[in-house]
Amino acid sequence: MIIILVVFYGAAAPGVIVHPETEPDLEVWKDRPDPNVLGYFSNSSTPVIANFVVIAPDWIITTQHQLLKPPTVTVAGHIYNCEYKDIWQGGPFRNADIQLVRLTKPDGSRANLKNYIPINLSRNEVGKEIVIGGYGYSRGAMLQKAGIVYGYRWLVVENPKDLWCTNVVEKTRDGMGAAGYSSDIIIANFDEPGRTIYEGTIADRDSGGGWFVKVNGQWRLGGLSRSVEIHSDGFESWFRNGNNPYESDPDYIDAVRVSSYSDWIQHITGVGGQGDISTNGIVNFIDYSKVLSEWNNSCNKENNWCNGADIAEPQGVVDMEDLSVVMDNWMNNSTKRAINFFDYSVVCREFMNSCDGSYGGCDGADIAAPFGIVDEKDLETVLDRWLEN
């Protein structure tokens, strides 16, 4: 049975369960994302309800099925205020299990977090090894039958701790419904020991935790933990069939597929666009020079795809395809983004709909006075300002 775990007025989430009796030694295991890009939501009675990932100096991303909107969060030891808007929830069609939250400092100024992770833009996740991170339940007692270990119970963790494991993306599916949302997802299985270095799965209290994938040698956010297979006899993770432990039967897990919503995320936040090889938040001459310095070089996993310059599919050599990606995204950053087909599509989708009578109603489409309906004036405004920042 595959479900979203429902507790505390919403769905809580997956914590990380791994095969080794102790969690991976994080002092030894360095090939993983910075732990400061991962955080969690809590309240006065529950240490961890859901998780989030920092994707820009002032933006975090999470799922929304946990129905949680706390006024503040703590990131890297500092408290930030959370700002929520309806148009930052659900993706472009407002029906997906995903939401963006903007962070501000206590004085009202924008947050300026140093540790964040770009979103994944490539839709070729299948077969790629991932690192999964989250706060929540960890591995408890082994489950055995006929002397064969087939899984583990979940152990409640009272003091929040970041937990990490590895897995492999098996497949993707679009428009999968759960908890009232329809989301594109990436799917993995909890396989037997040895499939990946720290083969693991997700458990309770970690919705919104990150699934991270390497792209050209750099970590990117590929998914947000969404659902997990659960068994009738309690909170457990199985990698073999509990009724017949001689049979391999790995648990199913999935995450909201970030690449499916990358245009929407970039439009709202301006974060990490294609071509930002240097990951400094803007596509400029630094990225251009990196492409030129690797021009016509052969690229592979061992050389981190020519130090990140081989950014276009198919990979293997730095050529005009890679240069075109840089040029097509020239000067895109978090403060400048052009009015484009995304805005046009929002106006078309909301055309002739009644709005709340204020600027920005109807998902931001009602931008021309008189406010209250999306009509020709709003469309004219978009077209008149086409490609303006």
C-alpha positions as CSV (number, residue, x, y, z in Angstrom):
1,M,0.0,0.0,0.0
2,I,1.4,3.4,-1.0
3,I,0.2,6.4,1.0
4,I,1.0,9.9,2.2
5,L,1.5,9.6,5.9
6,V,-1.2,11.6,7.7
7,V,-0.6,13.0,11.1
8,F,-0.9,16.4,12.8
9,Y,-3.6,17.8,10.5
10,G,-1.7,16.9,7.4
11,A,0.9,14.5,6.1
12,A,4.1,14.1,7.8
13,A,7.0,12.8,6.1
14,P,9.8,10.5,5.6
15,G,12.8,10.2,7.9
16,V,15.8,8.4,6.5
17,I,16.3,4.6,7.1
18,V,19.6,3.0,6.0
19,H,20.9,-0.6,6.1
20,P,23.9,0.0,8.4
21,E,23.0,-0.2,12.0
22,T,24.5,3.3,12.5
23,E,24.0,6.2,10.2
24,P,26.7,7.0,7.7
25,D,29.7,8.7,9.3
26,L,29.2,12.2,8.0
27,E,32.8,13.1,8.8
28,V,33.9,10.5,6.4
29,W,31.2,10.8,3.8
30,K,31.8,14.2,2.2
31,D,30.4,13.6,-1.3
32,R,26.9,15.0,-0.4
33,P,25.2,18.4,-0.3
34,D,26.0,20.9,2.4
35,P,23.7,20.0,5.4
36,N,22.8,23.7,5.8
37,V,20.7,23.6,2.6
38,L,18.3,21.3,4.5
39,G,15.9,22.5,7.2
40,Y,12.6,21.6,9.0
41,F,9.3,23.1,10.1
42,S,8.2,22.6,13.7
43,N,5.7,23.9,16.3
44,S,5.6,24.0,20.1
45,S,4.5,20.4,20.4
46,T,6.3,18.7,17.5
47,P,10.0,19.0,16.9
48,V,9.8,18.1,13.2
49,I,6.6,18.2,11.0
50,A,8.1,18.7,7.6
51,N,11.3,19.7,5.8
52,F,12.4,22.3,3.3
53,V,15.4,22.9,1.0
54,V,17.1,26.3,0.6
55,I,17.3,27.1,-3.2
56,A,18.4,30.8,-3.1
57,P,19.6,33.4,-0.6
58,D,16.0,34.2,0.3
59,W,13.9,31.3,-0.9
60,I,13.1,27.8,0.4
61,I,11.0,25.1,-1.3
62,T,8.9,22.3,0.2
63,T,5.8,20.2,-0.3
64,Q,2.4,21.6,0.8
65,H,0.4,18.5,1.8
66,Q,1.6,19.0,5.4
67,L,-0.7,22.0,5.6
68,L,1.8,23.9,7.6
69,K,2.7,27.7,7.4
70,P,4.7,28.6,10.4
71,P,5.6,32.3,10.8
72,T,9.3,31.6,11.2
73,V,12.0,29.0,10.5
74,T,15.5,28.5,11.7
75,V,18.3,28.1,9.1
76,A,21.9,27.6,10.1
77,G,21.2,28.8,13.6
78,H,19.4,32.0,12.5
79,I,15.6,32.8,12.7
80,Y,13.9,34.1,9.5
81,N,10.3,35.2,8.9
82,C,8.3,33.3,6.3
83,E,6.3,35.0,3.6
84,Y,3.5,33.0,1.8
85,K,1.4,33.8,-1.3
86,D,-1.2,31.7,-3.1
87,I,0.7,32.1,-6.4
88,W,3.8,30.5,-4.8
89,Q,1.9,27.3,-4.2
90,G,1.0,24.4,-6.5
91,G,3.1,25.1,-9.6
92,P,1.8,26.8,-12.7
93,F,-1.6,25.1,-12.5
94,R,-1.9,25.4,-8.7
95,N,-2.6,21.7,-8.2
96,A,0.9,20.2,-7.5
97,D,2.3,19.2,-4.1
98,I,4.9,22.0,-4.1
99,Q,5.3,25.4,-2.6
100,L,7.8,28.3,-2.4
101,V,8.4,30.4,0.7
102,R,10.3,33.7,0.8
103,L,12.5,34.4,3.8
104,T,13.1,37.8,5.4
105,K,15.3,38.8,8.3
106,P,13.6,40.0,11.6
107,D,14.1,43.6,10.5
108,G,12.0,42.9,7.3
109,S,15.0,42.9,4.9
110,R,15.5,40.0,2.6
111,A,17.4,37.0,3.8
112,N,20.9,36.5,2.4
113,L,21.7,32.9,3.0
114,K,25.1,31.8,1.9
115,N,24.4,28.0,1.6
116,Y,21.8,27.1,-1.0
117,I,21.4,24.6,-3.8
118,P,20.3,25.2,-7.4
119,I,17.3,23.3,-8.8
120,N,17.7,20.6,-11.3
121,L,16.6,21.5,-14.8
122,S,17.4,18.4,-16.7
123,R,14.6,15.8,-17.2
124,N,16.9,12.8,-17.5
125,E,16.9,11.7,-13.8
126,V,16.2,8.0,-14.5
127,G,19.2,5.9,-13.7
128,K,21.0,8.6,-11.7
129,E,22.2,8.0,-8.2
130,I,20.8,10.4,-5.7
131,V,21.4,11.5,-2.1
132,I,18.3,11.9,0.1
133,G,18.3,14.1,3.1
134,G,15.8,14.8,5.9
135,Y,15.0,15.1,9.5
136,G,12.7,12.6,11.3
137,Y,12.5,9.0,12.2
138,S,15.6,6.8,11.8
139,R,16.3,3.1,11.7
140,G,15.1,1.0,14.6
141,A,15.0,-2.8,15.3
142,M,15.6,-5.3,12.5
143,L,12.6,-7.3,11.3
144,Q,13.2,-11.0,10.8
145,K,11.3,-14.1,9.7
146,A,12.7,-17.6,9.4
147,G,16.0,-16.1,10.5
148,I,16.1,-13.7,7.5
149,V,16.2,-9.9,7.9
150,Y,13.6,-8.3,5.6
151,G,13.3,-4.8,6.9
152,Y,13.5,-2.4,9.9
153,R,11.1,-0.7,12.3
154,W,11.1,3.1,12.5
155,L,12.7,4.8,15.5
156,V,11.3,8.0,16.8
157,V,14.0,10.7,17.0
158,E,13.1,13.3,19.7
159,N,16.1,15.6,18.9
160,P,16.1,16.7,15.2
161,K,19.1,15.5,13.3
162,D,19.8,15.6,9.6
163,L,19.9,12.1,8.2
164,W,21.3,11.1,4.8
165,C,21.2,8.1,2.5
166,T,21.7,7.1,-1.2
167,N,19.4,5.6,-3.8
168,V,18.8,5.5,-7.6
169,V,15.9,7.0,-9.6
170,E,14.1,4.1,-11.2
171,K,11.4,6.0,-13.2
172,T,9.2,9.0,-13.4
173,R,5.5,9.5,-13.7
174,D,3.4,12.6,-14.5
175,G,0.2,13.8,-12.8
176,M,0.2,11.4,-9.9
177,G,-2.6,12.1,-7.4
178,A,-2.1,12.0,-3.6
179,A,-3.5,14.1,-0.7
180,G,-5.6,16.1,-3.1
181,Y,-2.7,17.1,-5.3
182,S,-1.6,16.0,-8.8
183,S,2.2,16.0,-9.1
184,D,4.9,14.9,-11.4
185,I,7.2,12.5,-9.5
186,I,10.4,10.6,-9.5
187,I,10.4,7.1,-8.1
188,A,13.0,5.0,-6.2
189,N,13.0,1.7,-4.4
190,F,14.5,0.6,-1.0
191,D,16.8,-2.2,-2.4
192,E,18.9,-4.7,-0.5
193,P,22.3,-3.6,0.8
194,G,24.9,-2.9,-1.8
195,R,22.8,-1.3,-4.6
196,T,24.3,2.1,-3.6
197,I,26.9,3.0,-1.0
198,Y,24.4,4.0,1.7
199,E,21.2,2.5,0.3
200,G,18.2,3.9,2.2
201,T,14.6,4.9,2.2
202,I,12.3,7.5,3.7
203,A,10.0,7.2,6.7
204,D,7.9,9.4,8.9
205,R,8.3,13.2,9.4
206,D,10.2,14.3,6.4
207,S,7.9,15.5,3.7
208,G,9.7,18.2,1.6
209,G,13.1,16.7,2.3
210,G,15.6,16.9,-0.6
211,W,16.5,14.3,-3.3
212,F,19.8,15.6,-4.7
213,V,21.3,14.7,-8.0
214,K,24.7,15.6,-9.5
215,V,24.7,17.5,-12.7
216,N,28.1,18.2,-14.3
217,G,29.7,17.5,-11.0
218,Q,27.5,19.9,-9.0
219,W,24.7,19.0,-6.7
220,R,21.2,20.0,-7.7
221,L,17.8,19.6,-6.1
222,G,15.9,16.9,-8.0
223,G,13.0,16.1,-5.8
224,L,11.0,16.7,-2.6
225,S,10.1,13.7,-0.5
226,R,6.4,13.0,-0.9
227,S,5.2,9.5,-0.2
228,V,6.3,6.1,1.0
229,E,5.0,2.5,1.0
230,I,3.7,1.6,4.4
231,H,2.7,-1.9,5.7
232,S,-0.4,-2.9,7.6
233,D,1.6,-3.9,10.8
234,G,3.0,-0.5,11.5
235,F,5.7,2.0,10.6
236,E,8.3,-0.2,8.9
237,S,10.5,-0.3,5.9
238,W,10.9,-3.6,3.9
239,F,13.5,-4.5,1.3
240,R,12.3,-8.2,1.2
241,N,8.8,-9.6,1.4
242,G,7.8,-9.7,5.1
243,N,5.4,-12.6,4.5
244,N,7.9,-14.5,2.4
245,P,11.4,-13.2,3.2
246,Y,13.0,-15.4,0.6
247,E,11.5,-13.0,-2.0
248,S,13.0,-9.6,-2.8
249,D,10.3,-6.9,-2.6
250,P,11.7,-3.4,-2.2
251,D,9.5,-0.7,-0.8
252,Y,8.4,2.1,-3.1
253,I,9.2,5.8,-2.4
254,D,8.7,8.9,-4.5
255,A,9.3,12.6,-4.6
256,V,7.8,15.6,-6.4
257,R,9.9,16.1,-9.6
258,V,11.5,19.5,-9.4
259,S,12.5,19.7,-13.1
260,S,8.8,19.6,-14.1
261,Y,8.2,22.9,-12.2
262,S,11.6,24.6,-13.0
263,D,10.1,27.3,-15.3
264,W,7.6,28.2,-12.6
265,I,10.2,28.2,-9.9
266,Q,12.6,30.3,-11.9
267,H,9.9,32.8,-12.9
268,I,8.9,33.4,-9.3
269,T,12.3,33.4,-7.7
270,G,14.8,34.0,-10.5
271,V,17.1,31.2,-9.0
272,G,19.7,29.1,-10.7
273,G,18.9,29.2,-14.4
274,Q,20.5,27.1,-17.1
275,G,23.9,28.4,-18.1
276,D,24.9,29.4,-14.5
277,I,28.0,27.2,-14.6
278,S,29.7,29.2,-11.8
279,T,26.5,28.9,-9.6
280,N,26.9,32.6,-8.6
281,G,23.2,33.4,-9.4
282,I,23.7,35.1,-12.7
283,V,24.7,34.0,-16.2
284,N,27.6,36.3,-17.4
285,F,31.1,36.4,-18.7
286,I,32.3,34.1,-16.0
287,D,30.2,31.3,-17.4
288,Y,31.1,32.3,-21.0
289,S,34.8,32.1,-20.2
290,K,34.3,28.6,-18.6
291,V,32.8,27.3,-21.8
292,L,35.6,28.8,-23.9
293,S,38.3,27.4,-21.6
294,E,36.9,23.9,-22.2
295,W,36.1,24.4,-25.9
296,N,36.1,21.1,-27.9
297,N,37.4,19.1,-24.9
298,S,36.1,15.6,-24.3
299,C,33.9,15.4,-21.2
300,N,32.9,12.6,-18.8
301,K,32.0,11.9,-15.2
302,E,35.7,11.7,-14.2
303,N,36.5,15.3,-15.2
304,N,33.1,16.5,-13.9
305,W,31.9,17.0,-17.5
306,C,34.7,19.5,-18.3
307,N,34.4,21.2,-14.9
308,G,30.7,21.9,-15.5
309,A,31.1,23.5,-18.9
310,D,29.3,20.6,-20.7
311,I,25.8,21.7,-19.8
312,A,23.8,20.8,-22.9
313,E,22.5,17.4,-24.0
314,P,23.9,15.3,-25.5
315,Q,27.0,15.5,-23.3
316,G,30.5,14.5,-24.3
317,V,32.1,17.6,-25.7
318,V,31.9,21.3,-25.1
319,D,30.5,22.9,-28.3
320,M,28.0,25.3,-29.7
321,E,25.1,23.6,-27.9
322,D,26.7,24.6,-24.5
323,L,27.6,28.1,-25.7
324,S,24.0,28.5,-26.8
325,V,22.7,27.7,-23.3
326,V,24.8,30.4,-21.8
327,M,23.8,33.0,-24.4
328,D,20.1,32.1,-24.2
329,N,20.1,32.8,-20.5
330,W,22.5,35.8,-20.5
331,M,22.2,38.0,-17.4
332,N,19.3,36.0,-15.9
333,N,19.4,36.4,-12.1
334,S,17.3,36.8,-9.1
335,T,16.5,40.5,-9.6
336,K,16.1,40.7,-13.4
337,R,13.8,38.5,-15.4
338,A,12.1,39.3,-18.6
339,I,8.3,39.3,-19.2
340,N,7.9,36.4,-21.5
341,F,5.6,33.5,-22.6
342,F,5.2,32.4,-19.0
343,D,3.4,35.6,-18.2
344,Y,1.4,35.4,-21.5
345,S,0.3,31.9,-20.6
346,V,-0.9,33.0,-17.1
347,V,-3.0,35.8,-18.7
348,C,-4.4,33.3,-21.3
349,R,-5.3,30.8,-18.6
350,E,-7.1,33.3,-16.5
351,F,-8.7,35.3,-19.4
352,M,-12.2,36.6,-18.5
353,N,-12.0,35.2,-15.0
354,S,-13.3,37.4,-12.2
355,C,-10.6,38.4,-9.6
356,D,-10.5,40.0,-6.2
357,G,-10.4,43.6,-7.4
358,S,-6.8,44.3,-6.5
359,Y,-3.6,44.4,-8.5
360,G,-2.1,40.9,-9.1
361,G,-5.4,39.0,-8.6
362,C,-6.1,35.8,-10.6
363,D,-2.6,34.3,-10.0
364,G,-1.0,37.6,-10.9
365,A,-2.8,38.0,-14.3
366,D,-4.9,41.0,-13.4
367,I,-2.3,43.7,-13.8
368,A,-4.2,46.5,-15.6
369,A,-6.8,48.9,-14.2
370,P,-9.7,48.6,-13.7
371,F,-9.0,45.6,-11.6
372,G,-11.5,42.8,-11.1
373,I,-11.3,40.8,-14.4
374,V,-8.6,39.5,-16.7
375,D,-9.2,41.0,-20.1
376,E,-7.7,42.7,-23.1
377,K,-6.0,45.4,-21.0
378,D,-4.0,42.8,-19.1
379,L,-2.9,41.1,-22.3
380,E,-2.0,44.4,-23.9
381,T,0.1,45.3,-20.8
382,V,2.1,42.0,-21.1
383,L,2.6,42.5,-24.9
384,D,3.6,46.2,-24.4
385,R,6.3,45.2,-21.9
386,W,7.5,42.1,-23.7
387,L,11.0,41.1,-22.7
388,E,11.3,44.0,-20.2
389,N,12.9,43.2,-16.9
